[in-house]
């Protein structure tokens, strides 16, 4: 856990997030990344499709400088337009299928303002470790049924296509820090 926290803080939080930034985290899980984000930002919006995960995060972190939004999985309803400078989505897109990732990427620019900085982390089945993960899980995920913790069938090439199509400006594509996956630092397009 300490290595996980150190990696996220040093590579993806400290270089990009300041104490002036309102930050949206999509997919908070139990709040391990939220805890790291809270130390670096002005305000944190924790958003998740699971009421249980939001409650677990609230129990862990409280309400000081944090708001909690239950998402429906299709929209970002409940998050004010042009309200956040940073969108952080780490250890979430690894479980989301490509069409749903594309949907979120399409919605995110509407809630962004100022820096419009995004940190996205997803699986990369084209990496050696990503392919091993796919081979270990594929039989549990047939006929449109997904095992709850299964990783999605995503790649850096698909994400690159999505980001380009939706006019995100790529700042960094990192396939080294987490060798099984890919992390993107990018700027969301401005919405007129």
WOFEN-V225802 format. One record per residue. N is the residue number from 1. OMEGA is omega in radians with two decimals (999 if undefined). Layout:
BEGIN
n = (N;N)
omega = (OMEGA;OMEGA)
END
This chain:
BEGIN
n = (1;2;3;4;5;6;7;8;9;10;11;12;13;14;15;16;17;18;19;20;21;22;23;24;25;26;27;28;29;30;31;32;33;34;35;36;37;38;39;40;41;42;43;44;45;46;47;48;49;50;51;52;53;54;55;56;57;58;59;60;61;62;63;64;65;66;67;68;69;70;71;72;73;74;75;76;77;78;79;80;81;82;83;84;85;86;87;88;89;90;91;92;93;94;95;96;97;98;99;100;101;102;103;104;105;106;107;108;109;110;111;112;113;114;115;116;117;118;119;120;121;122;123;124;125;126;127;128;129;130;131;132;133;134;135;136;137;138;139;140;141;142;143;144;145;146;147;148;149;150;151;152;153;154;155;156;157;158;159;160;161;162;163;164;165;166;167;168;169;170;171;172;173;174;175;176;177;178;179;180;181;182;183;184;185;186;187;188;189;190;191;192)
omega = (3.14;3.11;3.09;-3.12;-3.14;3.12;-3.10;-3.13;-3.03;-3.06;-2.93;3.10;-3.04;-3.14;-2.95;-3.03;3.13;-3.12;3.08;-2.98;2.83;-3.02;3.00;2.99;3.10;-3.14;-3.02;-3.09;3.13;3.04;-3.10;3.09;3.10;3.13;3.13;-3.13;-3.10;-3.14;-3.00;-3.02;3.10;-3.08;-3.13;3.01;3.12;-3.10;-3.12;3.07;-3.08;3.06;-3.13;3.13;3.08;3.12;3.10;3.12;3.11;3.12;-3.11;-2.97;-3.12;-3.04;-3.11;3.13;-3.14;2.95;-3.05;-3.10;3.04;3.12;3.09;3.14;-3.13;-3.08;2.98;3.11;-3.11;3.08;-3.05;3.05;3.08;-3.06;-3.09;3.08;-3.07;2.99;-3.06;-3.11;-3.04;-3.11;3.11;-3.12;3.06;-3.13;-3.06;3.14;-3.06;-3.13;3.11;3.05;3.12;3.12;3.11;3.13;3.11;-3.09;-3.00;-3.11;-3.11;3.13;-3.06;3.04;3.01;-3.09;-3.12;-3.09;3.14;3.01;-3.11;-3.14;-3.13;3.09;3.06;-3.09;3.07;3.04;3.13;-3.13;3.08;3.10;3.08;3.13;3.11;-3.12;-3.14;-3.02;-2.91;-3.09;3.11;-3.01;-3.10;3.11;3.11;3.12;3.14;2.97;-3.00;-3.09;-3.09;3.06;-3.13;3.09;-3.06;3.09;3.09;-3.13;3.09;-3.14;3.10;3.11;3.11;-3.08;3.13;-3.12;-3.09;3.04;2.97;3.05;-3.11;3.08;-3.11;2.96;-3.03;3.07;-3.08;-3.05;3.08;-2.92;3.11;-2.92;3.07;3.08;3.12;2.91;-3.11;3.13;3.13;3.11;3.05;3.10;-3.13;999)
END
